[in-house]
């Protein structure tokens, strides 16, 4: 399988850093492979009235997400990835669905996500990783 675009789901965790490292290892062999990083700001299901009150919290969450994405790019630079990197911050009630939609819309060849390393299949993968494996039409690689 020839790769040209890899999408990495990054949440700032150690598992997320492992996903970045794995994607960089894969892309590092070919400078034409584009690595993109996505962070999803999870928004709870709220009424319109609750959303108005939630706006200031959402603003803080989005600021934190932008910082995380900047750290992800810095990490990729530090480990020597010279490939093109683009970042995406998405909002949604279900991170797995948002990641899967982006992977389909932008013709990614693969999605890389970190595992949490806890017990049980769902715990091992994390709930987002577990769901992503189920719904994503693209190959999903889980970084340990």
ABEGO torsion letter per residue (X at the ends): XBBABBBBBBAGBAAAAAAAAAAAAAAAABAABBBBBBBBBBBBBBBAAAAAAAAAAAAAAAAAAAAAAAAAAAAAAAAGBABBBBBBBBBEABAAAAAAAAAAAAGBABBBBBBAGBBEAAAAAEAAAAAAAAABABBBBBBX
